Amino acid sequence: SFAYFTIKDRLPQILTRVIDTLHRHKNEFFEEHGEKGVEAEKRAISFLSKLRNELQTDKPVTPLEDELPDAALWNQYLDYQRNLSNGNGEPSWFQSPWLFVECYMYRRIHAALAQNPPIDNFDVFKEGKAQNFFESQEAVIALCTYFQELLKNIKDLDEKQLKEELFKLLQVSLWGNKCDLSFSAGEDSSQKSSPLQSLANMVPYILVNDMEKLWSLLVNAKKNRTETSNVRVDIILDNAGFELVSDLVLADFLLSSKLADEVYFHGKSIPWYVSDTTKHDFNWTIKQLQSANHMWMSRCGINWEGNLKKAVWVFCDHMFWTLPHDFSSMGGVAPDLYAELQKSNLIFFKGDLNYRKLTGDRKWEYSVPFHQALNKFHPAPLCSLRTLKSDTQVGLKPGQGEQIQASEPDWMVSGKYGVVQFDAGL
């Protein structure tokens, strides 16, 4: 399966890059922290080399030994996996659910640094995320320019035109999800050309397209709002870099067109899956745009900083997003987060990892309804914007998946296809 190649090839590559990154920053650690910095770097590298060896030789997955706040939840989850294996010994790297061991690897990478001050706040993936952003400059400029031009006459657009613009920006945000560094094991995956030019050609590759349903929901919410109620949209973020910029443009459009009054962004509390967005990445991106020597890029950055100051945009992170649990257990494991999401009128889940967690990463029949695969996870109406990079997919028409499979055996993992998949909730 695709999972096998991921664990066998991609994950060791990612670990090797992390080790290499630490090596390259040795002098910087020495300049900042003296000998203590170098000692910490050596300990972290030794921890990660041991981890790589455990992975490649299919050793049992061991309990976490650090004192970090989520360690107990992780170890409980490991016990749960043990009980699932029906006494077939310890869960090991190649004999466990892919989602679990992949998340577990990123959590162990985090521990390697968190347990080794003074380099405990160093993000081993930061350089790659910054590089992705800079290499996507042309696409970022094209998108910011398009959007600022659109804002000039947004008040004059009729409903039909507003809908067309929403659909465009939803598609940019969808295909922005191709820029994923964990998928390419950290190789360059930036967005080079203007994302707007090719949208029409990409429509046939959207296997489930529920954009009309999103439009109806937002328009109805806008009509039914009262003096005291706000229309709130939540975006569960995926990658930093170009994808994040496309999400911020979408969020700004929702506010500027009055389809939403506030947008909550949910990022990761620790570096995750190579290119996932942390609070630092979020703020850094807005600062980069603000200080860009391009008029429309800096205008976007300045406006977005303003949205954060006015609190019509809110960034939040929660430990749950970096646990191995699928979302159907959120209500039990993180009731505070579930209650927060229930305040939303619409939740966007960006990307492949979120889709795997929405559907429990199971080998579903392609035609199983999305609502059923969510396994009672219905905090509010939700929509997955996802390009396919792993072999789980639901909600297709009967025969649709089989038909593509016949001509394109790797359709589920190539990133060529996408979904805009909506669930109305209860």
C-alpha positions in Angstrom: 0.0 0.0 0.0 1.0 3.7 -0.2 1.4 3.6 3.6 4.1 1.0 3.3 6.2 3.2 0.9 5.6 6.2 3.1 7.0 4.4 6.2 9.8 2.6 4.3 11.0 5.5 2.1 9.5 8.9 2.9 9.7 9.0 6.7 13.4 8.0 6.9 14.2 10.7 4.3 12.4 13.3 6.4 14.4 12.2 9.5 17.6 12.4 7.6 16.8 15.9 6.5 16.0 16.9 10.1 19.3 15.5 11.3 21.1 17.3 8.5 19.3 20.6 9.4 20.6 20.3 13.0 24.1 19.6 11.8 24.0 22.7 9.6 23.0 24.9 12.5 25.7 23.8 14.8 27.7 27.1 14.5 24.6 29.1 15.1 23.8 27.1 18.3 27.3 27.7 19.4 27.1 31.4 18.8 23.8 31.8 20.6 24.3 29.4 23.5 28.0 28.4 23.6 29.0 24.8 24.4 25.5 24.1 25.9 24.0 24.7 22.4 26.4 22.2 20.8 25.8 19.6 23.5 22.1 19.9 23.0 22.4 19.6 19.3 24.5 16.4 19.7 21.9 14.9 22.1 19.0 15.7 19.7 20.9 14.2 16.8 21.6 11.0 18.7 17.9 10.8 19.8 16.8 11.2 16.1 19.4 8.7 14.7 18.1 6.1 17.2 14.5 6.9 16.1 15.4 6.4 12.5 17.0 3.1 13.3 13.9 2.0 15.2 11.7 2.9 12.3 13.8 1.2 9.6 14.1 -2.0 11.6 10.4 -2.3 12.5 11.0 -2.0 16.3 8.0 -1.7 18.7 6.6 1.8 19.1 7.6 2.8 22.6 5.8 4.9 25.2 6.9 8.6 25.3 9.2 9.3 28.2 9.1 13.1 28.2 7.2 15.3 30.6 5.4 17.3 27.9 1.7 18.1 28.5 0.4 15.6 25.9 2.6 12.6 26.8 -0.1 10.9 29.0 -2.7 11.1 26.1 -0.2 9.7 23.7 0.7 6.8 26.0 -3.0 6.1 26.6 -3.5 5.9 22.8 -0.5 3.5 22.5 -2.2 1.3 25.1 -5.4 1.4 23.0 -3.3 0.3 19.9 -1.8 -2.5 22.0 -5.3 -3.8 22.9 -6.3 -3.6 19.2 -3.5 -5.9 18.1 -5.3 -8.9 19.8 -2.2 -9.9 21.7 -0.1 -10.1 18.5 2.8 -8.4 20.4 3.7 -4.8 20.6 2.5 -2.3 17.9 5.6 -1.8 15.7 6.4 0.7 12.9 5.3 -1.5 10.0 2.5 -3.3 11.9 0.4 -0.4 13.0 -2.0 2.1 11.5 -0.1 4.4 9.2 -1.8 7.6 10.6 -0.7 6.6 14.1 3.0 5.9 13.5 3.4 8.9 11.1 2.0 11.3 13.8 4.1 9.5 16.4 7.3 10.2 14.4 6.6 13.9 14.3 5.8 13.9 18.0 9.2 12.2 18.7 11.0 14.7 16.5 9.4 17.4 18.7 10.5 15.6 21.8 14.1 15.4 20.5 14.3 19.2 20.6 11.9 20.0 23.5 13.9 17.8 25.8 17.2 19.5 24.9 17.3 23.1 26.0 18.6 25.6 25.0 17.6 24.6 21.5 14.2 23.4 22.6 12.3 26.1 20.6 14.2 25.5 17.3 11.8 24.5 14.5 13.6 22.0 12.3 11.2 22.6 9.4 11.3 26.4 9.5 13.8 26.9 6.7 11.8 24.6 4.3 8.6 26.6 5.0 10.4 29.9 4.4 11.9 28.6 1.2 8.5 27.4 -0.1 7.1 30.9 0.6 9.9 32.7 -1.2 9.9 30.3 -4.2 6.2 30.9 -4.6 6.7 34.7 -4.8 5.3 35.0 -8.4 2.1 33.1 -7.5 1.7 35.1 -4.2 2.1 38.4 -6.1 -0.4 37.3 -8.8 -2.9 36.3 -6.1 -2.5 39.5 -4.0 -2.7 41.7 -7.1 -5.9 39.9 -8.3 -7.4 40.2 -4.8 -6.6 43.9 -4.3 -8.1 44.7 -7.7 -11.2 42.7 -6.8 -11.6 44.6 -3.5 -11.8 48.0 -5.4 -15.2 47.1 -6.7 -16.4 44.4 -4.4 -19.3 46.6 -3.2 -20.6 46.8 -6.8 -20.7 43.0 -7.4 -24.1 41.4 -7.7 -24.9 38.0 -6.1 -23.9 36.1 -9.2 -20.6 37.8 -9.5 -19.9 37.4 -5.8 -20.6 33.7 -6.1 -18.2 33.4 -9.0 -15.4 35.1 -7.1 -16.0 32.9 -4.0 -15.8 29.8 -6.2 -12.5 31.0 -7.8 -10.9 31.7 -4.4 -12.2 28.3 -3.0 -10.4 26.6 -5.9 -7.2 28.6 -5.4 -7.3 27.5 -1.7 -8.0 23.9 -2.8 -5.2 23.6 -5.3 -2.8 25.5 -3.0 -2.9 22.3 -1.0 -0.6 20.7 -3.6 2.3 22.7 -2.0 3.0 20.1 0.7 6.5 19.4 1.9 5.8 16.2 3.9 4.4 14.7 0.7 7.6 15.5 -1.3 9.8 14.6 1.7 10.9 18.2 1.9 11.8 18.5 -1.8 10.7 21.8 -3.6 7.0 21.9 -4.0 6.4 25.6 -4.4 3.7 27.2 -6.5 5.6 28.8 -9.4 2.9 30.2 -11.8 -0.3 32.3 -11.2 -2.8 29.9 -9.7 -5.7 31.8 -11.3 -4.9 31.1 -14.9 -5.4 27.3 -14.8 -8.6 27.1 -12.7 -11.0 26.3 -15.6 -8.8 23.4 -16.7 -8.7 22.0 -13.2 -12.5 21.7 -12.7 -12.8 18.2 -14.1 -10.3 17.0 -11.5 -12.6 18.1 -8.6 -14.2 14.7 -7.9 -16.8 16.1 -5.4 -17.7 19.7 -5.9 -20.1 21.0 -3.3 -19.4 24.7 -3.8 -23.0 25.5 -4.5 -23.9 24.1 -1.1 -21.3 26.3 0.6 -22.7 29.4 -1.2 -26.3 28.6 -0.1 -25.1 28.1 3.5 -23.2 31.4 3.6 -25.9 33.4 1.9 -28.6 32.1 4.3 -26.4 32.7 7.3 -25.9 36.3 6.2 -29.7 36.8 5.7 -30.5 35.3 9.1 -27.9 37.2 11.2 -29.3 39.4 13.9 -27.9 42.4 15.8 -26.3 40.1 18.3 -25.2 37.2 16.2 -22.1 37.0 14.0 -21.5 34.7 11.1 -18.3 32.8 12.0 -16.2 30.7 9.7 -13.3 28.5 11.0 -10.4 27.3 8.9 -8.4 24.3 10.1 -5.1 25.2 8.4 -2.7 22.9 6.6 0.5 24.0 5.0 2.4 27.2 5.5 3.8 29.0 2.4 1.6 29.6 -0.7 -1.3 27.5 0.6 -1.5 29.7 3.8 -1.6 32.8 1.6 -4.4 31.3 -0.4 -6.3 30.6 2.8 -5.8 34.2 4.1 -7.1 35.6 0.8 -10.2 33.4 1.0 -10.7 34.5 4.6 -10.4 38.2 3.7 -12.8 37.7 0.8 -15.4 36.3 3.2 -15.1 39.3 5.5 -15.0 41.9 2.6 -18.0 40.5 0.9 -19.9 40.4 4.3 -20.4 36.6 3.9 -18.7 36.3 7.3 -18.1 38.6 10.2 -15.2 36.8 11.8 -12.7 34.0 10.9 -10.9 31.7 13.3 -7.8 30.0 12.1 -6.6 26.8 13.7 -2.9 26.0 13.4 -0.5 23.5 15.0 1.0 24.1 18.5 4.3 22.3 17.5 6.1 21.8 14.2 4.2 19.1 12.4 4.2 17.2 9.1 7.1 19.3 7.8 5.1 22.2 6.4 2.1 22.6 8.7 1.4 26.1 9.9 2.3 27.1 13.5 1.6 30.4 15.1 5.1 31.6 14.3 4.6 30.7 10.6 1.2 32.5 10.6 2.6 35.7 12.0 5.9 35.5 10.0 3.9 35.2 6.7 1.8 38.3 7.4 5.0 40.2 8.4 6.8 39.1 5.2 3.8 40.3 3.1 3.7 43.6 5.0 7.3 44.4 4.4 7.4 43.2 0.8 8.4 45.8 -1.8 5.3 45.0 -3.8 2.4 47.3 -3.4 -0.4 44.7 -3.3 1.5 42.2 -1.3 2.2 44.7 1.4 -1.4 46.0 1.3 -2.6 42.5 2.0 -0.1 42.1 4.9 -1.1 45.5 6.4 -4.9 44.7 6.1 -4.4 41.3 7.6 -2.4 42.6 10.6 -5.3 45.0 11.0 -7.8 42.1 11.0 -5.9 40.4 13.8 -5.7 43.7 15.8 -9.5 44.2 15.4 -10.0 40.6 16.4 -12.2 39.8 13.3 -9.4 37.3 12.6 -8.3 35.1 15.5 -5.4 32.5 15.4 -5.7 29.6 17.8 -3.8 26.4 18.3 -4.8 23.4 20.4 -2.8 20.3 21.4 -5.5 18.1 19.9 -4.5 18.9 16.3 -1.1 17.1 17.0 -2.5 14.0 18.7 -2.9 10.7 16.8 -6.7 10.6 17.4 -9.2 11.0 14.6 -11.7 13.7 14.9 -14.6 11.5 15.9 -12.9 11.3 19.4 -12.5 15.1 19.8 -15.7 15.3 21.9 -14.2 12.9 24.4 -10.5 13.9 24.3 -10.8 17.7 23.8 -14.3 18.7 24.7 -13.2 22.4 25.0 -12.1 22.4 21.3 -15.3 20.6 20.2 -17.4 23.2 22.0 -15.4 26.0 20.4 -16.1 24.6 16.9 -19.8 24.3 17.6 -19.9 28.1 17.6 -19.0 28.1 13.9 -21.4 28.5 11.0 -19.0 26.7 8.7 -15.6 24.9 9.2 -13.1 24.4 6.4 -10.7 21.5 6.9 -7.7 22.0 4.7 -5.7 19.2 3.2 -5.0 15.5 3.3 -4.1 14.9 6.9 -7.3 16.6 8.1 -9.3 14.4 5.6 -7.7 11.3 7.0 -8.6 12.3 10.5 -12.1 13.2 9.5 -12.7 9.8 7.9 -10.6 7.7 10.4 -8.1 7.0 7.6 -10.0 3.8 6.8 -10.2 1.8 3.6 -13.7 2.9 2.8 -15.7 1.9 -0.3 -15.5 5.0 -2.4 -19.3 5.5 -2.5 -19.8 5.5 1.3 -21.4 8.9 2.2 -19.1 11.5 3.7 -21.6 12.0 6.6 -21.3 8.3 7.6 -17.4 8.3 7.4 -17.3 11.3 9.7 -18.5 8.8 12.4 -20.7 11.3 14.4 -18.2 14.1 14.2 -20.6 17.0 13.5 -19.7 20.1 15.5 -21.1 22.4 12.7 -21.5 22.3 9.0 -18.1 21.5 7.5 -16.2 21.3 4.3 -13.0 19.5 3.3 -10.8 21.3 0.8 -8.3 18.5 -0.1 -6.1 17.3 -2.9 -5.8 13.5 -2.7 -2.4 12.3 -1.4 -3.4 9.2 0.5 -5.6 6.2 -0.2 -8.8 7.0 1.5 -11.7 8.7 -0.3 -15.5 8.6 0.3 -18.6 10.3 -1.1 -18.0 9.5 -4.7 -20.7 8.5 -7.2 -21.1 4.7 -7.6 -18.4 3.5 -10.1 -16.6 6.9 -10.2 -13.5 5.7 -8.2 -13.3 2.4 -10.0 -13.4 4.1 -13.4 -10.5 6.4 -12.6 -8.6 3.5 -11.0 -8.7 1.6 -14.2 -6.8 4.3 -16.2 -4.8 5.9 -13.3 -3.7 3.4 -10.6 -2.1 6.2 -8.5 -5.1 8.6 -8.7 -5.5 8.6 -4.9 -2.0 9.6 -4.1 -0.8 11.8 -7.0 -2.2 15.2 -5.8 -3.8 15.6 -9.2 -7.4 15.2 -7.9 -9.2 17.2 -5.3 -12.5 17.5 -3.4 -14.6 20.3 -2.1 -16.7 18.0 0.1 -19.5 19.4 2.3 -21.4 17.9 5.2 -24.3 19.8 6.7 -24.0 18.3 10.1 -26.7 16.6 12.1 
